[in-house]
């Protein structure tokens, strides 16, 4: 009898439970952004803490009969980038919350799949416990912000550049059109071809673009060819009365081209206003990068592009900068006390000067990239989180540096927002040289020697020794004193002197070499590399 009652009870339980569960709406995580300036009664100032302020919104939107303690719904409070919180809510509660004064937005949290499938591998980042990601806590606690720059100008319009309105529909309708690069944007040319009735486009590099390969999101089928191919293509077109072509997608190929390499459009040094600092500092991935894109704009960036996508393909400093920003964030997470100068030093002194084939990094024109094209080299995040030694710079050192460059009192005030007497500063700091990770010397006419001082801080293992290895630039003698640096403690600083003698006339207007502090013994294999650039200034 007891067994039968037990079975009946269980059956009743399983029949009744789904009915009760269906009446309760499932909870979902929502991100709530608050706007403190729109809060009326019950503003943030009326509460003991920001947490209590955030909880007050839940108390107003979550029915008491459903949840005795609305605080149990709160998952996280945000206060760095924006004011707000994450909480578990029903759809009805989220809608009620959105109606409250001071609530800017309520968005359902969603899982975002990884779209960057190769960039992190190319940079040597991996998920192993000893890797840069793990050592830096995967960048936890660090937020990246950026500020991108836009410049636009009009130019003359010619038919060969496929300017809007210049193409004859009778000539291009239904055909594949060859457009020379220049004057207007690459995507604009495709739009001009499409508006004229063209079926596809071939963008041909000019001589100045050489073999540069830039990927764009076009509004019609299109491809880009290098300058050599463009010359051959135009020969073919002029050699026949009925030239034909087709575009065939050959698939994605990884690892065949030599990489990294300096893009032809990349900015070059030396700095004309400050040749005592080598520029650029480093290079980073910045060509044909899959990048986030606003959903309010078509992926080509053209006003009439009605397509919508969360991603597009972009190139330039705007793409290299996020990579370096991410690496800086990893270093900052691994070493929270480091200042920007130490982070920059770690990135520069651990950069690669060879490509993935172990050969020198190449420039866009096919020649070996020099220091004025790649700076210290290509970023290597796996090594940057553990540089061994760093070149630190105090903010006051930058002011002294501006004085050595001849900046006036007014100019420095605009930068530092404080009054500076350069005469007194230079008198106290005779022979001052900025403690930069790279070494750059600019000789004026009649000057053949220079001496610079550098100071390194041990951020590696205690009781470590580093030995100097110098590859002097051609026609230049470089001496380092002392040649050995021994550290007994973490955070210990050691100074050394670099003497540069260029008494022998140079065959060119610049020359390059490097200084490496190599950790010796069984303490590790750290190599702290500084490029040496020597420039002869023509006055």
LUMDO-910927 format. One line per 5 residues: their letters; for each residue x, y, z of C-alpha. Coordinates in nm, 4 decimals, m for minus. Example, Ala and Ser with C-alpha at 12.3 -4.5 7.8 and 13.67 -1.06 7.14 Angstrom:
<atoms>
as = 1.2300:m0.4500:0.7800; 1.3670:m0.1060:0.7140
</atoms>
This chain:
<atoms>
xxxxx = 0.0000:0.0000:0.0000; 0.2824:0.2337:0.0912; 0.4563:0.1647:m0.2405; 0.1446:0.2532:m0.4412; 0.1012:0.5820:m0.2555
xxxxx = 0.4654:0.6662:m0.3273; 0.4180:0.6110:m0.7006; 0.1021:0.8226:m0.7076; 0.2811:1.1051:m0.5253; 0.5676:1.1021:m0.7695
xxxxx = 0.3347:1.1075:m1.0674; 0.1459:1.4003:m0.9241; 0.4726:1.5826:m0.8567; 0.6007:1.5441:m1.2112; 0.2687:1.6475:m1.3639
xxxxx = 0.2280:1.9530:m1.1449; 0.5910:2.0802:m1.1528; 0.6062:2.1746:m1.5242; 0.2843:2.3688:m1.4965; 0.4194:2.5699:m1.2037
xxxxx = 0.7556:2.6241:m1.3785; 0.5931:2.7519:m1.6954; 0.4372:3.0389:m1.5041; 0.7776:3.1759:m1.3967; 0.9729:3.3593:m1.6665
xxxxx = 1.3374:3.2592:m1.6907; 1.5996:3.5040:m1.5663; 1.8559:3.6480:m1.8064; 2.1614:3.8658:m1.7500; 2.1187:4.2312:m1.8505
xxxxx = 2.3727:4.5164:m1.8636; 2.2206:4.8380:m1.7259; 2.3825:5.1735:m1.8042; 2.2872:5.4676:m1.5826; 2.2925:5.8381:m1.6604
xxxxx = 2.3492:6.0257:m1.3376; 2.2595:6.3619:m1.4880; 1.9068:6.2438:m1.5631; 1.8373:6.1165:m1.2135; 1.5737:6.3247:m1.0362
xxxxx = 1.4542:6.2260:m0.6924; 1.6759:5.9613:m0.5358; 2.0048:6.0644:m0.6939; 2.3392:5.8984:m0.6293; 2.4319:6.1521:m0.3621
xxxxx = 2.1432:6.0340:m0.1405; 2.2939:5.6847:m0.0977; 2.5757:5.5588:0.1226; 2.7651:5.4108:m0.1716; 2.7424:5.3483:m0.5425
xxxxx = 2.6361:4.9920:m0.4645; 2.3359:5.1157:m0.2673; 2.2506:5.3509:m0.5542; 2.2539:5.0621:m0.7998; 2.0440:4.8438:m0.5694
xxxxx = 1.7794:5.1155:m0.5502; 1.6997:5.0607:m0.9189; 1.6489:4.6891:m0.8631; 1.4227:4.7563:m0.5661; 1.1990:4.9692:m0.7894
xxxxx = 1.1870:4.7258:m1.0811; 1.1825:4.3789:m0.9188; 0.8424:4.2973:m0.7573; 0.8742:4.2301:m0.3859; 0.6326:3.9407:m0.3977
xxxxx = 0.8610:3.7677:m0.6488; 1.1960:3.8437:m0.4873; 1.2317:3.9189:m0.1158; 1.5904:4.0386:m0.1675; 1.6461:4.2180:m0.5002
xxxxx = 2.0140:4.2446:m0.4074; 2.0496:3.8744:m0.4899; 1.9899:3.9658:m0.8556; 2.2903:4.2028:m0.8717; 2.5925:4.0454:m1.0417
xxxxx = 2.8387:4.3344:m1.0834; 2.8642:4.7118:m1.0423; 3.0449:4.9152:m1.3078; 3.2079:5.2508:m1.2325; 3.5229:5.2882:m1.4453
xxxxx = 3.4022:5.3313:m1.8030; 3.0373:5.4004:m1.7222; 2.7961:5.3939:m1.4285; 2.5794:5.0866:m1.4203; 2.5459:4.7264:m1.3182
xxxxx = 2.4790:4.3732:m1.4397; 2.1802:4.1876:m1.2983; 1.9583:3.8859:m1.3608; 1.6117:3.9997:m1.4672; 1.3049:3.8811:m1.6492
xxxxx = 1.2074:4.0542:m1.9710; 0.9216:4.2264:m1.7887; 1.1543:4.3543:m1.5157; 1.4083:4.4773:m1.7735; 1.1345:4.6741:m1.9481
xxxxx = 1.0221:4.8255:m1.6175; 1.3808:4.9178:m1.5321; 1.4259:5.0977:m1.8648; 1.1366:5.3311:m1.7762; 1.3009:5.4548:m1.4561
xxxxx = 1.4612:5.8040:m1.4532; 1.8374:5.7856:m1.4831; 1.8478:5.4593:m1.6826; 2.0210:5.5173:m2.0166; 1.9964:5.1654:m2.1569
xxxxx = 1.9166:4.8041:m2.0644; 2.0769:4.5452:m2.2912; 2.0545:4.1687:m2.2725; 2.3981:4.0128:m2.2268; 2.4984:3.7821:m2.5079
xxxxx = 2.7822:3.5521:m2.5900; 3.0155:3.6907:m2.8569; 3.2147:3.4406:m3.0587; 3.5818:3.5021:m3.1311; 3.6334:3.6446:m3.4822
xxxxx = 4.0086:3.7057:m3.4665; 4.1336:3.3609:m3.5641; 4.4962:3.4213:m3.6517; 4.6307:3.7554:m3.5266; 4.6994:3.6322:m3.1731
xxxxx = 4.8742:3.3203:m3.3031; 5.0907:3.5308:m3.5317; 5.1970:3.7369:m3.2291; 5.2949:3.4227:m3.0367; 5.0133:3.4442:m2.7825
xxxxx = 4.8812:3.1101:m2.6596; 4.6817:2.9633:m2.3736; 4.9618:2.7698:m2.2001; 5.0074:2.8404:m1.8247; 5.3479:3.0037:m1.8816
xxxxx = 5.2360:3.2196:m2.1739; 5.1938:3.5976:m2.1805; 4.8137:3.5752:m2.1576; 4.8183:3.3574:m1.8466; 5.0968:3.5585:m1.6808
xxxxx = 4.9007:3.8793:m1.7303; 4.5723:3.7345:m1.6081; 4.4374:3.7646:m1.9655; 4.4432:4.1433:m1.9327; 4.2013:4.1482:m1.6412
xxxxx = 4.1580:4.4855:m1.4706; 4.2970:4.6880:m1.7625; 4.0843:4.8880:m2.0062; 4.2015:4.9986:m2.3509; 4.1009:5.3379:m2.4896
xxxxx = 4.1899:5.4901:m2.8114; 4.1643:5.8266:m2.9845; 4.1771:5.6986:m3.4274; 4.2370:6.1056:m3.6705; 4.0601:6.1795:m4.0066
xxxxx = 4.1764:6.3892:m4.3002; 3.9989:6.4352:m4.6324; 4.0783:6.6406:m4.9441; 3.9411:6.6837:m5.2941; 4.1453:6.6323:m5.6070
xxxxx = 4.1163:6.6557:m5.9870; 3.8919:6.3972:m6.1533; 4.0105:6.1855:m6.4430; 3.8530:5.8878:m6.6109; 4.1483:5.6539:m6.5539
xxxxx = 4.1035:5.6932:m6.1787; 3.7326:5.5992:m6.1990; 3.6009:5.9207:m6.0488; 3.2251:5.9312:m5.9968; 3.0492:6.0678:m6.3030
xxxxx = 3.3528:6.0291:m6.5279; 3.2729:5.6796:m6.6585; 3.0581:5.6277:m6.9648; 2.7803:5.3747:m6.9123; 2.8038:5.2785:m7.2770
xxxxx = 3.1723:5.1939:m7.2318; 3.1663:5.0035:m6.9025; 2.8166:4.8529:m6.8679; 2.8405:4.4817:m6.7931; 3.2215:4.4849:m6.8080
xxxxx = 3.5133:4.4459:m6.5667; 3.6762:4.7873:m6.5290; 4.0433:4.8571:m6.4537; 4.0877:5.1546:m6.2245; 4.4208:5.3134:m6.1355
xxxxx = 4.4773:5.3866:m5.7682; 4.4956:5.7460:m5.6627; 4.2963:6.0654:m5.6000; 3.9880:5.8920:m5.4539; 3.9362:5.6045:m5.2154
xxxxx = 3.9569:5.2485:m5.3387; 3.5986:5.1699:m5.2363; 3.4798:5.4935:m5.4002; 3.6176:5.3743:m5.7316; 3.4162:5.0549:m5.7058
xxxxx = 3.1029:5.2545:m5.6357; 3.1711:5.4705:m5.9422; 3.2085:5.1589:m6.1564; 2.8854:5.0102:m6.0206; 2.6889:5.3311:m6.0759
xxxxx = 2.8051:5.3345:m6.4380; 2.6820:4.9766:m6.4821; 3.0171:4.7969:m6.4511; 3.0083:4.4307:m6.3440; 3.3436:4.4144:m6.1610
xxxxx = 3.6641:4.6109:m6.0977; 4.0375:4.5550:m6.0983; 4.2320:4.8068:m5.8938; 4.5812:4.8512:m6.0368; 4.8646:4.9726:m5.8199
xxxxx = 5.0596:5.2739:m5.9407; 5.4377:5.2851:m5.9332; 5.4331:5.4490:m5.5924; 5.2211:5.1632:m5.4504; 5.4442:4.8915:m5.5999
xxxxx = 5.3295:4.5455:m5.4754; 5.1299:4.6724:m5.1783; 4.8329:4.4438:m5.1131; 4.5394:4.6199:m4.9469; 4.2110:4.4388:m4.8941
xxxxx = 3.8878:4.6407:m4.9119; 3.5186:4.5658:m4.8749; 3.3797:4.6700:m5.2133; 3.0234:4.7156:m5.3368; 3.0889:4.4898:m5.6364
xxxxx = 3.3267:4.2024:m5.7202; 3.6785:4.3487:m5.7159; 4.0443:4.2633:m5.6713; 4.3777:4.4457:m5.6421; 4.6921:4.3763:m5.8436
xxxxx = 5.0494:4.4950:m5.7895; 5.2335:4.7415:m6.0076; 5.4212:4.4739:m6.2035; 5.0970:4.2884:m6.2770; 4.9272:4.6180:m6.3677
xxxxx = 5.1915:4.6887:m6.6324; 5.1420:4.3412:m6.7839; 4.7621:4.3736:m6.7708; 4.7642:4.7049:m6.9553; 4.9967:4.5583:m7.2205
xxxxx = 4.7496:4.2749:m7.2694; 4.4523:4.5127:m7.2987; 4.6261:4.7168:m7.5681; 4.7348:4.4061:m7.7570; 4.3892:4.2705:m7.8408
xxxxx = 4.0591:4.4071:m7.9636; 3.8577:4.1950:m7.7234; 4.0380:4.1594:m7.3893; 3.8694:3.9319:m7.1349; 3.9293:3.8561:m6.7654
xxxxx = 3.7773:3.6800:m6.4680; 3.8172:3.6965:m6.0920; 3.8682:3.3626:m5.9187; 3.8762:3.3261:m5.5391; 4.1732:3.1069:m5.4588
xxxxx = 4.0993:3.0554:m5.0898; 4.2821:3.1774:m4.7797; 4.6494:3.0879:m4.7573; 4.8517:3.1269:m4.4403; 5.2275:3.1179:m4.3969
xxxxx = 5.3455:3.1425:m4.7579; 5.4388:3.5096:m4.7660; 5.7237:3.6495:m4.5619; 5.5793:3.8166:m4.2551; 5.5942:4.0426:m4.0726
xxxxx = 5.6984:4.3054:m4.3256; 5.6747:4.6842:m4.3222; 5.3835:4.8140:m4.5277; 5.4778:5.0524:m4.8042; 5.2381:5.3141:m4.6647
xxxxx = 5.3846:5.2958:m4.3140; 5.5222:5.6217:m4.1697; 5.9016:5.6621:m4.1765; 6.1629:5.8392:m3.9704; 6.3797:6.0116:m3.8847
xxxxx = 6.1979:6.2803:m3.6920; 6.2957:6.6169:m3.8365; 6.1963:6.8048:m3.5189; 6.3509:6.5620:m3.2684; 6.6206:6.3431:m3.4298
xxxxx = 6.7578:6.2521:m3.0873; 6.4667:6.0070:m3.0474; 6.4358:5.7282:m3.3037; 6.0981:5.7044:m3.4725; 5.9030:5.4893:m3.5219
xxxxx = 5.9314:5.3048:m3.1916; 5.8032:4.9676:m3.3174; 5.5833:4.8123:m3.5830; 5.2762:4.5914:m3.5294; 5.0110:4.4090:m3.7369
xxxxx = 4.8216:4.6758:m3.9284; 4.7482:4.5469:m4.2784; 4.4177:4.3845:m4.3793; 4.2888:4.3427:m4.0251; 3.9362:4.2181:m3.9502
xxxxx = 3.8080:4.5010:m3.7313; 3.4907:4.5947:m3.5445; 3.2606:4.8216:m3.7435; 2.9561:5.0327:m3.6501; 2.6285:4.8715:m3.7493
xxxxx = 2.4931:5.2039:m3.8724; 2.7360:5.2149:m4.1655; 2.7991:4.9809:m4.4574; 3.1261:4.7792:m4.4429; 3.2704:4.9748:m4.7368
xxxxx = 3.2255:5.3011:m4.5460; 3.0330:5.4492:m4.8380; 2.7191:5.6478:m4.7641; 2.5064:5.4569:m5.0164; 2.6211:5.1113:m4.9026
xxxxx = 2.3020:4.9591:m4.7566; 2.4736:4.6452:m4.6284; 2.5275:4.6079:m4.2543; 2.7994:4.4159:m4.0730; 2.9680:4.4214:m3.7335
xxxxx = 3.3078:4.3754:m3.8985; 3.5088:4.4991:m4.1952; 3.8712:4.4896:m4.3185; 4.0924:4.7886:m4.2404; 4.4604:4.8834:m4.2592
xxxxx = 4.6851:5.1499:m4.1128; 4.7987:5.2848:m3.7779; 4.4376:5.2610:m3.6602; 4.4765:4.8826:m3.6772; 4.8349:4.8572:m3.5461
xxxxx = 4.7460:5.0729:m3.2467; 4.4864:4.8281:m3.1024; 4.7410:4.5463:m3.1206; 4.9999:4.7503:m2.9296; 4.7310:4.8747:m2.6889
xxxxx = 4.6354:4.5153:m2.6165; 4.9984:4.4211:m2.5536; 5.0381:4.7232:m2.3236; 4.7263:4.6084:m2.1368; 4.8743:4.2598:m2.0901
xxxxx = 5.1987:4.4065:m1.9569; 5.0092:4.6418:m1.7247; 4.8012:4.3513:m1.5934; 5.1141:4.1444:m1.5320; 5.2952:4.4418:m1.3728
xxxxx = 5.0336:4.6828:m1.2258; 5.2951:4.9191:m1.0799; 5.4713:4.9871:m1.4110; 5.4398:5.3304:m1.5671; 5.3974:5.3989:m1.9430
xxxxx = 5.7723:5.4453:m1.9993; 5.8491:5.1024:m1.8520; 5.5770:4.9404:m2.0636; 5.7074:5.1097:m2.3793; 6.0601:4.9946:m2.2943
xxxxx = 5.9441:4.6351:m2.2484; 5.7726:4.6392:m2.5879; 6.0681:4.7971:m2.7681; 6.3596:4.6013:m2.6186; 6.1949:4.2633:m2.6832
xxxxx = 6.0785:4.3322:m3.0402; 6.1720:4.0990:m3.3272; 6.4021:4.2127:m3.6103; 6.3568:3.8916:m3.8131; 6.0452:3.7513:m3.9764
xxxxx = 5.8874:3.4085:m3.9251; 6.1403:3.2564:m4.1654; 6.4266:3.3858:m3.9527; 6.5257:3.6380:m4.2179; 6.5543:4.0184:m4.1793
xxxxx = 6.2207:4.2000:m4.1821; 6.1578:4.3369:m4.5296; 6.0270:4.6769:m4.6367; 5.7362:4.7285:m4.8743; 5.9690:4.7995:m5.1668
xxxxx = 6.1399:4.4600:m5.1329; 6.4547:4.5866:m4.9573; 6.5591:4.5146:m4.6006; 6.3701:4.7376:m4.3566; 6.5931:4.9868:m4.1770
xxxxx = 6.5483:5.1446:m3.8336; 6.3584:5.4389:m3.9780; 6.0996:5.1986:m4.1166; 6.0580:4.9520:m3.8292; 6.2133:5.1186:m3.5241
xxxxx = 6.3118:4.8580:m3.2648; 6.1283:4.5869:m3.4625; 5.8010:4.3962:m3.4648; 5.6183:4.3557:m3.1329; 5.6578:4.0254:m2.9469
xxxxx = 5.4084:4.0093:m2.6555; 5.5328:3.6730:m2.5277; 5.8713:3.8301:m2.4522; 5.7432:4.1763:m2.3605; 5.5786:4.0589:m2.0369
xxxxx = 5.9221:3.9472:m1.9117; 6.1832:4.1917:m2.0498; 6.4442:4.1539:m1.7734; 6.5520:4.5198:m1.7795; 6.3555:4.8370:m1.8559
xxxxx = 6.4471:5.1981:m1.9314; 6.2370:5.4127:m1.6974; 6.1636:5.7824:m1.7532; 6.0409:6.0303:m1.4936; 5.7851:6.2900:m1.6151
xxxxx = 6.0272:6.5696:m1.5234; 6.2810:6.4181:m1.7629; 6.0544:6.5012:m2.0556; 6.0540:6.8687:m1.9526; 6.4341:6.8673:m1.9382
xxxxx = 6.4386:6.7030:m2.2804; 6.2199:6.9792:m2.4239; 6.4671:7.2333:m2.2858; 6.7557:7.0558:m2.4612; 6.5577:7.0771:m2.7867
xxxxx = 6.5322:7.4537:m2.7522; 6.1633:7.4811:m2.6645; 6.0667:7.8213:m2.5255; 5.9108:7.8868:m2.1861; 5.5712:7.9459:m2.3475
xxxxx = 5.5872:7.6298:m2.5580; 5.6767:7.4128:m2.2588; 5.4032:7.5741:m2.0502; 5.1451:7.4709:m2.3105; 5.2633:7.1102:m2.2800
xxxxx = 5.3495:7.0742:m1.9107; 5.1042:7.3344:m1.7720; 5.3752:7.4615:m1.5385; 5.6416:7.7305:m1.5521; 5.9947:7.6129:m1.6348
xxxxx = 6.3248:7.7990:m1.6326; 6.5205:7.6129:m1.8995; 6.8461:7.7917:m1.8187; 6.8357:7.6641:m1.4619; 6.7191:7.3182:m1.5728
xxxxx = 7.0028:7.2783:m1.8220; 7.2564:7.4079:m1.5719; 7.1506:7.1376:m1.3260; 7.1406:6.8676:m1.5930; 7.4493:6.9248:m1.8058
xxxxx = 7.4934:6.6600:m2.0760; 7.1383:6.5311:m2.0231; 7.0049:6.2625:m2.2574; 6.6545:6.1187:m2.2381; 6.6569:5.7652:m2.0982
xxxxx = 6.4936:5.6221:m2.4104; 6.5054:5.2487:m2.4987; 6.6583:5.3298:m2.8381; 6.9764:5.5259:m2.9053; 6.9712:5.7969:m3.1717
xxxxx = 7.2531:6.0407:m3.2438; 7.2281:6.3265:m3.4935; 7.5639:6.4797:m3.5906; 7.5699:6.8351:m3.7196; 7.8499:6.9656:m3.9410
xxxxx = 8.1827:6.9652:m3.7576; 8.0610:6.7374:m3.4729; 8.2000:6.3833:m3.4761; 8.1423:6.2443:m3.1270; 7.8717:6.2184:m2.8650
xxxxx = 7.8248:6.0567:m2.5253; 7.4922:5.9441:m2.3816; 7.3972:5.7991:m2.0465; 7.1321:5.5338:m1.9952; 6.9918:5.3730:m1.6809
xxxxx = 6.8238:5.0336:m1.6664; 6.6056:4.8892:m1.3906; 6.6144:4.5192:m1.3071; 6.2610:4.3791:m1.3356; 6.3779:4.0209:m1.3821
xxxxx = 6.5470:3.7843:m1.1416; 6.7674:3.9024:m0.8539; 7.1391:3.8188:m0.8616; 7.1563:3.8501:m1.2376; 7.4322:3.9652:m1.4704
xxxxx = 7.4034:4.1202:m1.8161; 7.6867:4.1589:m2.0673; 7.6907:4.4188:m2.3460; 7.7090:4.3134:m2.7106; 7.7551:4.5950:m2.9626
xxxxx = 7.7185:4.5970:m3.3392; 7.8401:4.9441:m3.4327; 7.6955:5.1247:m3.7360; 7.9276:5.1353:m4.0399; 8.1958:5.4068:m4.0173
xxxxx = 8.1082:5.4579:m3.6494; 8.2813:5.3460:m3.3294; 8.0601:5.2666:m3.0293; 8.1938:5.2012:m2.6789; 7.9841:5.0978:m2.3787
xxxxx = 8.1097:5.1443:m2.0229; 8.0805:4.9358:m1.8151; 8.0364:4.6297:m2.0343; 7.8859:4.4233:m1.7523; 7.5912:4.5052:m1.5259
xxxxx = 7.5380:4.2967:m1.2125; 7.2179:4.3216:m1.0111; 7.1642:4.1800:m0.6642; 6.8043:4.2890:m0.6109; 6.4771:4.3249:m0.7990
xxxxx = 6.4181:4.6911:m0.8840; 6.7884:4.7817:m0.8630; 6.9104:5.0460:m1.1115; 7.2402:5.0542:m1.2994; 7.3741:5.3248:m1.5310
xxxxx = 7.6067:5.2943:m1.8277; 7.7621:5.5284:m2.0825; 7.7475:5.4997:m2.4605; 8.0198:5.6835:m2.6556; 7.9703:5.7317:m3.0280
xxxxx = 8.2586:5.8409:m3.2532; 8.1999:5.9132:m3.6222; 8.5327:6.0691:m3.7190; 8.5458:5.8659:m4.0412; 8.3284:6.0209:m4.3144
xxxxx = 8.0166:5.8176:m4.3830; 7.9165:5.6980:m4.7279; 7.5518:5.7799:m4.6599; 7.3461:6.0195:m4.4478; 7.2568:5.7603:m4.1835
xxxxx = 7.3813:5.4334:m4.0398; 7.2474:5.1797:m3.7929; 7.3594:4.9214:m3.5392; 7.2442:4.7877:m3.2048; 7.3273:4.7294:m2.8387
xxxxx = 7.2127:4.4123:m2.6639; 7.2349:4.3449:m2.2927; 7.2471:3.9651:m2.2777; 7.1748:3.7834:m1.9533; 7.4678:3.5529:m1.8841
xxxxx = 7.5055:3.2306:m1.6911; 7.2215:2.9954:m1.6044; 6.9945:3.2766:m1.4858; 6.7942:3.3041:m1.8071; 6.8049:3.3927:m2.1741
xxxxx = 6.6775:3.7480:m2.1678; 6.8060:3.9828:m2.4368; 6.7446:4.3553:m2.3956; 6.7974:4.5065:m2.7400; 6.8310:4.8777:m2.8257
xxxxx = 6.8707:4.9968:m3.1856; 7.1455:5.2523:m3.2535; 7.0732:5.5098:m3.5252; 7.3303:5.7659:m3.6388; 7.2250:6.0521:m3.8666
xxxx = 7.4368:6.3206:m4.0315; 7.2244:6.6354:m4.0424; 7.2563:6.8503:m4.3529; 7.2093:7.2146:m4.2525
</atoms>
